[in-house]
């Protein structure tokens, strides 16, 4: 038996202006894809030959342009066409890739694969917890395994679950049944945290269900509100030995998830940007973090808005403050030749500053992707970055030439604070700012979603 393996991912944001280009995808081909994927040993332990294709993964961005998508899709399809007799296919997707002129990039690729492989070939996929599941997915994916953690910490476990289920079904000649149930709500992503109730208990229930012999996977997908598409919504997906079982599990989970729709709240202070700035300046805690949620680079935003920096400059705090990192290619490169300690007039803010530090920025996989320049405006240090970056851990500050521990207030362009930064935060403030990743659904102006949709509409639902 042989299984084809691939990963093709980009979490799309319809409001983001930047469309990922070929160089934005971290790319591996052939055996090198297993530097990133955790399934090879599982297949080989089960006596299955592994046929690698590609690993192409980009950070959250705007929609994927069709010619970019087609290039990577064709690389996968080239290998599929070489092995039409494959017994199985495993793909690690995100689940919310929106492609111009196509729609769901995941569904389109699965349809293309199904045209080539035999009817007996089983397809298993792993998906992010924020996947927007299409109604047609069960027709093309025999096994679906989703993350069970937000923030995400179980990517490897999710891959392994999908691979093991595929091995079991192949060896025992079982064709599993997949059932998807749409749950018509879209909630603020940053309130949907799996370590807390009500999701904590619901996730535990999915784990218990998967321990049953006739259930392969039971999944909650929480939706991704920043794509304006017909498949944008929460959903539940179950894979089992019978259609009746899969449908029963998916519908039961859907009704339970729907029942919690009014229970999700911010666990930290969530206020307007100005209120967050005022609270941080007045706060007594040792180090206060503000997340600029509307310009969250991990959700596809450009990271280039300056609203919160301008608020701090206007209020001139006495506390040592760092605003990191504002995407501004022109500022970084125009001032790069100046020495640390040199005074400069920054016209866009109408203020004099001092070059504080020349540094670098990290990509998602911690490789150096560009330059950073820190300019001090009194007690406020502003970190400008050559390219979009996410300051998610202390290492981002280190390579920028800054000591995170020296600051009393730190602003980062995130939603919920990443786990790696939490040990350094004595208090967290969530700024409800505008931008591509704005969490206020009413401001998103979603036109293509299927209505009714809670909380934009109030209605009854039962799966």
C-alpha positions as CSV (number, residue, x, y, z in Angstrom):
1,X,0.0,0.0,0.0
2,X,1.1,3.6,-0.6
3,X,0.0,7.0,0.6
4,X,0.6,10.4,-0.9
5,X,1.5,13.2,1.6
6,X,1.2,16.9,1.2
7,X,0.7,20.2,3.0
8,X,-0.7,23.4,1.4
9,X,-1.8,26.1,3.7
10,X,-2.6,29.8,3.9
11,X,-5.2,31.3,6.3
12,X,-6.9,33.9,4.2
13,X,-8.3,37.3,5.3
14,X,-10.6,39.0,2.8
15,X,-10.0,42.4,4.3
16,X,-6.2,42.2,4.1
17,X,-4.6,44.1,1.2
18,X,-1.5,41.9,0.7
19,X,-1.9,38.7,-1.3
20,X,0.8,36.1,-0.6
21,X,3.3,35.7,-3.3
22,X,5.4,32.6,-4.1
23,X,8.3,33.8,-1.9
24,X,5.9,34.0,1.1
25,X,5.3,30.3,1.2
26,X,7.7,28.3,3.2
27,X,8.5,25.5,0.7
28,X,9.9,22.0,0.9
29,X,9.7,19.2,-1.7
30,X,10.1,15.4,-1.6
31,X,11.6,13.9,1.6
32,X,12.3,17.4,3.0
33,X,8.6,17.9,3.7
34,X,9.0,15.6,6.7
35,X,11.1,18.3,8.4
36,X,7.7,19.8,8.9
37,X,5.2,17.0,8.9
38,X,4.9,14.4,11.6
39,X,3.3,11.4,9.8
40,X,6.0,9.5,8.0
41,X,6.9,7.1,10.8
42,X,3.2,6.3,11.5
43,X,2.7,5.2,7.9
44,X,5.9,3.3,7.7
45,X,5.2,1.5,11.0
46,X,2.1,0.2,9.4
47,X,3.9,-1.1,6.4
48,X,2.7,1.7,4.1
49,X,5.0,3.3,1.5
50,X,5.0,7.1,1.8
51,X,5.1,9.2,-1.4
52,X,6.0,12.8,-0.5
53,X,4.8,15.8,-2.7
54,X,5.3,19.3,-1.3
55,X,4.9,21.4,1.8
56,X,3.9,25.0,1.0
57,X,2.7,27.1,3.9
58,X,2.3,30.9,4.1
59,X,1.5,33.1,7.0
60,X,-2.1,34.5,7.2
61,X,-2.6,37.0,4.4
62,X,-5.1,38.2,2.0
63,X,-6.8,35.9,-0.5
64,X,-4.5,33.7,-2.6
65,X,-4.3,34.8,-6.2
66,X,-5.2,32.1,-8.6
67,X,-1.9,31.8,-10.4
68,X,0.0,31.4,-7.1
69,X,-2.5,28.7,-6.0
70,X,-2.4,26.9,-9.3
71,X,1.4,26.7,-9.2
72,X,1.5,24.8,-5.9
73,X,-1.6,22.8,-6.7
74,X,0.0,21.5,-10.0
75,X,3.1,20.4,-8.1
76,X,0.9,18.2,-5.9
77,X,-1.2,17.0,-8.8
78,X,1.9,16.1,-10.8
79,X,2.8,13.5,-8.1
80,X,-0.9,12.4,-7.9
81,X,-1.0,11.7,-11.6
82,X,2.2,9.6,-11.3
83,X,0.5,7.5,-8.7
84,X,-3.2,7.1,-9.7
85,X,-3.2,3.7,-7.9
86,X,-2.5,5.3,-4.5
87,X,-4.3,3.6,-1.7
88,X,-4.6,6.8,0.4
89,X,-3.8,10.6,0.4
90,X,-3.0,12.6,3.5
91,X,-3.0,16.4,3.4
92,X,-2.4,18.9,6.2
93,X,-4.5,22.0,5.3
94,X,-5.5,25.0,7.2
95,X,-9.1,24.9,6.1
96,X,-9.6,28.6,5.5
97,X,-7.7,29.3,2.2
98,X,-9.8,31.5,0.0
99,X,-8.6,31.6,-3.7
100,X,-9.6,34.3,-6.1
101,X,-12.0,33.0,-8.8
102,X,-12.1,29.6,-7.0
103,X,-13.3,29.9,-3.4
104,X,-12.2,27.2,-1.0
105,X,-8.6,26.2,-2.0
106,X,-8.9,23.0,0.0
107,X,-12.1,21.8,-1.6
108,X,-10.8,22.6,-5.1
109,X,-7.6,20.6,-4.6
110,X,-9.6,17.6,-3.2
111,X,-11.9,17.6,-6.2
112,X,-8.9,17.6,-8.5
113,X,-7.3,14.7,-6.7
114,X,-10.6,12.7,-6.7
115,X,-10.6,13.0,-10.5
116,X,-7.3,11.0,-10.7
117,X,-7.3,8.4,-7.9
118,X,-9.5,5.3,-7.8
119,X,-12.8,5.2,-6.0
120,X,-11.2,3.0,-3.3
121,X,-8.5,5.6,-2.4
122,X,-9.1,7.1,1.0
123,X,-8.3,10.8,1.7
124,X,-7.5,12.0,5.2
125,X,-7.0,15.7,6.1
126,X,-5.9,17.6,9.1
127,X,-7.4,21.1,9.7
128,X,-6.9,24.1,11.9
129,X,-9.6,24.7,14.5
130,X,-10.5,27.9,12.7
131,X,-11.3,26.1,9.4
132,X,-14.4,27.2,7.5
133,X,-15.8,23.8,6.4
134,X,-17.6,23.6,3.0
135,X,-20.8,21.6,2.7
136,X,-19.2,19.4,0.1
137,X,-16.1,18.5,2.2
138,X,-17.5,15.1,3.3
139,X,-17.9,14.0,-0.4
140,X,-14.1,14.4,-0.9
141,X,-12.5,13.8,2.6
142,X,-13.0,10.4,4.2
143,X,-11.3,11.4,7.4
144,X,-11.1,14.9,9.0
145,X,-9.1,15.7,12.0
146,X,-9.0,19.2,13.6
147,X,-6.9,20.9,16.2
148,X,-8.4,20.7,19.7
149,X,-6.5,23.7,21.1
150,X,-6.8,27.5,20.8
151,X,-4.2,28.9,21.0
152,X,-2.9,26.0,18.9
153,X,-0.5,23.6,20.6
154,X,-1.6,20.2,19.2
155,X,-0.6,20.5,15.6
156,X,1.4,17.3,15.8
157,X,-1.3,15.3,17.6
158,X,-3.8,16.4,15.0
159,X,-1.6,15.1,12.2
160,X,-1.0,11.8,14.0
161,X,-4.7,11.3,14.6
162,X,-5.5,11.7,10.9
163,X,-2.6,9.4,9.9
164,X,-3.5,6.7,12.3
165,X,-7.1,6.7,11.3
166,X,-6.1,6.4,7.7
167,X,-3.8,3.5,8.4
168,X,-6.5,1.7,10.4
169,X,-9.1,2.1,7.7
170,X,-6.7,1.0,4.9
171,X,-5.5,-2.1,6.8
172,X,-9.0,-3.1,7.8
173,X,-10.6,-2.2,4.4
174,X,-13.0,0.2,6.1
175,X,-14.5,3.2,4.3
176,X,-15.4,5.7,7.0
177,X,-18.3,8.1,6.8
178,X,-17.8,11.8,7.4
179,X,-20.7,14.1,8.4
180,X,-20.5,17.9,8.6
181,X,-23.0,20.0,10.4
182,X,-22.9,23.8,10.0
183,X,-23.4,25.8,13.2
184,X,-24.6,29.3,12.2
185,X,-22.5,31.4,14.4
186,X,-19.5,33.6,14.1
187,X,-17.9,34.8,17.3
188,X,-14.9,36.9,18.2
189,X,-12.1,34.5,17.6
190,X,-10.2,35.8,20.6
191,X,-13.0,34.8,23.0
192,X,-12.9,31.2,21.8
193,X,-10.2,29.7,24.0
194,X,-10.2,25.9,24.6
195,X,-8.5,26.0,28.0
196,X,-11.6,27.6,29.5
197,X,-15.3,26.8,29.7
198,X,-17.5,26.2,27.8
199,X,-15.1,24.9,25.2
200,X,-13.0,23.0,27.7
201,X,-15.8,20.6,28.4
202,X,-16.8,20.3,24.7
203,X,-13.3,19.5,23.7
204,X,-13.1,16.9,26.4
205,X,-16.2,15.3,25.0
206,X,-14.7,15.0,21.6
207,X,-11.7,13.3,23.0
208,X,-14.0,10.8,24.9
209,X,-16.0,10.2,21.7
210,X,-12.8,9.4,19.8
211,X,-12.0,6.7,22.3
212,X,-15.1,4.8,21.1
213,X,-14.3,2.0,18.7
214,X,-16.6,3.1,15.9
215,X,-15.7,6.8,16.0
216,X,-12.4,7.9,14.3
217,X,-12.6,11.6,14.9
218,X,-15.0,14.2,16.4
219,X,-14.3,17.8,15.7
220,X,-15.4,21.3,16.6
221,X,-14.5,24.0,14.0
222,X,-14.9,27.5,15.4
223,X,-14.9,29.4,12.1
224,X,-12.8,32.2,10.7
225,X,-14.7,35.5,10.6
226,X,-12.3,37.4,8.4
227,X,-13.2,35.6,5.2
228,X,-16.3,36.8,3.5
229,X,-17.5,33.6,1.9
230,X,-20.6,31.3,1.9
231,X,-18.7,28.6,4.0
232,X,-17.8,31.0,6.7
233,X,-19.2,29.7,9.9
234,X,-18.6,27.3,12.8
235,X,-19.2,23.6,12.2
236,X,-18.9,20.1,13.6
237,X,-17.5,17.2,11.7
238,X,-17.5,13.5,12.8
239,X,-16.0,10.5,11.1
240,X,-17.3,7.0,12.0
241,X,-17.8,3.5,10.8
242,X,-21.4,4.3,9.8
243,X,-23.3,7.3,8.4
244,X,-25.8,7.1,11.2
245,X,-23.1,7.3,13.9
246,X,-21.2,10.1,12.2
247,X,-24.4,12.2,11.7
248,X,-25.6,11.6,15.3
249,X,-22.2,12.7,16.8
250,X,-21.9,15.8,14.5
251,X,-25.5,16.9,15.2
252,X,-25.2,16.4,19.0
253,X,-22.0,18.3,19.1
254,X,-23.5,21.1,16.9
255,X,-26.5,21.5,19.3
256,X,-24.2,21.6,22.3
257,X,-21.9,24.2,20.6
258,X,-24.9,26.3,19.6
259,X,-26.2,26.3,23.2
260,X,-22.9,28.0,24.3
261,X,-23.1,30.8,21.8
262,X,-23.9,33.5,24.4
263,X,-21.2,32.3,26.8
264,X,-18.0,33.5,25.2
265,X,-16.5,36.6,26.7
266,X,-13.1,38.3,26.7
267,X,-11.1,37.0,29.7
268,X,-9.1,40.1,29.8
269,X,-9.9,43.8,29.6
270,X,-11.1,44.6,26.0
271,X,-11.5,48.3,25.4
272,X,-11.0,51.0,22.8
273,X,-7.4,51.8,21.9
274,X,-7.4,55.1,23.8
275,X,-8.9,53.5,26.9
276,X,-6.3,50.7,26.8
277,X,-3.5,53.3,26.5
278,X,-4.9,55.3,29.4
279,X,-5.2,52.2,31.6
280,X,-1.7,51.1,30.8
281,X,-0.3,54.5,31.6
282,X,-2.2,54.6,34.9
283,X,-1.6,50.9,35.8
284,X,0.4,49.9,38.8
285,X,1.5,46.5,37.4
286,X,5.1,45.8,36.6
287,X,4.6,45.2,32.8
288,X,1.4,45.7,30.9
289,X,0.9,44.4,27.4
290,X,-1.6,45.8,24.9
291,X,-2.6,43.8,21.9
292,X,-3.6,45.8,18.8
293,X,-6.2,43.3,17.7
294,X,-7.4,45.1,14.5
295,X,-3.9,44.9,13.0
296,X,-3.1,41.4,14.1
297,X,-0.4,40.1,11.8
298,X,-1.1,36.5,12.8
299,X,-4.6,36.9,11.4
300,X,-3.5,38.3,8.1
301,X,-3.4,42.1,8.8
302,X,-0.5,44.2,7.4
303,X,0.7,45.4,10.8
304,X,1.2,48.9,9.5
305,X,-1.3,51.0,11.5
306,X,0.0,53.6,13.8
307,X,-3.0,54.6,15.9
308,X,-1.8,53.2,19.2
309,X,1.7,54.6,18.7
310,X,0.2,58.1,18.0
311,X,-1.8,57.8,21.1
312,X,1.3,57.2,23.2
313,X,3.2,60.0,21.5
314,X,0.4,62.4,22.2
315,X,0.2,61.4,25.9
316,X,4.0,61.3,26.4
317,X,4.0,58.6,29.2
318,X,6.6,58.5,31.9
319,X,6.7,54.7,31.7
320,X,9.2,53.1,29.4
321,X,7.1,51.9,26.4
322,X,7.7,49.7,23.4
323,X,5.4,49.6,20.3
324,X,6.4,46.6,18.2
325,X,6.5,46.1,15.3
326,X,5.0,48.5,12.8
327,X,5.4,47.3,9.2
328,X,7.1,50.3,7.4
329,X,9.6,49.3,4.6
330,X,10.2,53.0,3.6
331,X,11.0,54.2,7.1
332,X,13.4,51.3,7.9
333,X,15.3,51.7,4.6
334,X,15.3,55.5,4.5
335,X,16.9,55.8,8.0
336,X,18.9,52.6,8.0
337,X,22.2,54.4,7.2
338,X,22.0,56.5,10.4
339,X,24.0,55.4,13.5
340,X,22.5,54.4,16.8
341,X,22.2,57.6,18.9
342,X,21.7,59.8,15.9
343,X,18.8,62.3,16.1
344,X,16.2,62.2,13.3
345,X,13.0,64.1,12.5
346,X,10.2,61.6,11.6
347,X,7.9,63.6,9.3
348,X,4.9,61.3,9.5
349,X,4.7,61.9,13.3
350,X,6.0,65.5,13.3
351,X,8.4,64.6,16.0
352,X,12.1,64.3,16.6
353,X,13.4,60.9,17.6
354,X,16.7,59.1,18.2
355,X,17.8,56.0,16.5
356,X,17.8,53.4,19.3
357,X,18.7,50.1,17.6
358,X,19.3,48.4,14.3
359,X,18.0,44.8,14.4
360,X,16.4,42.0,12.5
361,X,12.9,40.4,12.3
362,X,11.9,36.8,12.5
363,X,9.6,34.9,10.3
364,X,7.0,32.4,11.6
365,X,9.6,29.6,11.7
366,X,12.2,31.9,13.5
367,X,14.4,32.5,10.4
368,X,15.6,36.0,9.7
369,X,13.4,37.7,7.1
370,X,14.4,41.3,7.2
371,X,15.5,44.4,9.2
372,X,14.1,46.3,12.1
373,X,14.8,49.8,13.2
374,X,13.9,51.1,16.7
375,X,13.4,54.9,17.1
376,X,13.0,56.4,20.6
377,X,10.5,59.2,21.0
378,X,11.2,60.2,24.6
379,X,10.1,57.2,26.7
380,X,8.4,55.5,23.7
381,X,10.4,53.1,21.6
382,X,8.8,52.4,18.2
383,X,10.0,49.3,16.3
384,X,9.6,49.6,12.6
385,X,10.0,46.5,10.5
386,X,11.0,46.1,6.8
387,X,8.4,43.3,6.3
388,X,5.3,42.1,8.2
389,X,6.3,40.2,11.3
390,X,4.7,38.9,14.5
391,X,6.2,39.7,17.8
392,X,5.0,36.6,19.6
393,X,7.9,35.8,22.0
394,X,10.9,37.3,23.7
395,X,13.2,36.2,20.8
396,X,11.5,38.7,18.5
397,X,12.7,41.5,20.8
398,X,16.1,40.0,21.2
399,X,16.9,40.0,17.5
400,X,15.5,43.5,17.2
401,X,18.3,44.5,19.7
402,X,15.8,45.3,22.5
403,X,15.5,44.1,26.1
404,X,11.8,43.1,26.6
405,X,12.3,43.2,30.4
406,X,13.3,46.8,30.4
407,X,9.8,48.0,29.4
408,X,6.8,48.7,31.6
409,X,4.3,48.9,28.6
410,X,4.6,46.7,25.5
411,X,2.3,46.9,22.5
412,X,2.2,44.0,20.0
413,X,0.1,43.4,16.9
414,X,-1.7,40.3,18.1
415,X,-5.1,39.2,19.3
416,X,-4.9,37.0,22.4
417,X,-1.4,37.2,23.8
418,X,0.7,34.2,22.7
419,X,1.7,31.7,25.3
420,X,5.3,32.5,25.0
421,X,4.7,36.1,26.1
422,X,2.4,35.5,29.0
423,X,5.1,34.9,31.6
424,X,6.3,38.5,30.9
425,X,2.8,40.1,31.3
426,X,1.6,41.2,34.6
427,X,-1.6,42.6,33.0
428,X,-3.1,42.2,29.5
429,X,-5.2,44.8,27.6
430,X,-7.0,43.9,24.4
431,X,-7.4,46.9,22.1
432,X,-10.6,46.8,20.0
433,X,-8.9,48.6,17.1
434,X,-10.0,48.8,13.5
435,X,-8.2,47.0,10.7
436,X,-8.1,43.9,8.6
437,X,-8.5,41.7,11.7
438,X,-11.1,43.8,13.6
439,X,-13.0,41.5,16.0
440,X,-16.2,43.5,16.0
441,X,-18.4,41.5,13.5
442,X,-20.7,44.5,12.8
443,X,-17.7,46.4,11.4
444,X,-16.6,43.6,9.0
445,X,-19.4,44.3,6.4
446,X,-19.7,40.6,5.5
447,X,-21.8,40.3,2.3
448,X,-21.4,36.6,1.2
449,X,-22.0,34.7,4.4
450,X,-25.2,32.6,4.7
451,X,-27.8,34.4,6.9
452,X,-29.1,34.1,9.5
453,X,-25.9,34.2,11.4
454,X,-25.5,34.7,15.2
455,X,-24.8,37.3,16.6
456,X,-25.7,39.4,13.6
457,X,-29.2,37.8,13.7
458,X,-31.1,36.3,16.7
459,X,-32.9,33.1,15.8
460,X,-33.5,29.5,16.8
461,X,-31.4,26.6,15.5
462,X,-31.4,22.9,15.9
463,X,-29.3,20.4,14.0
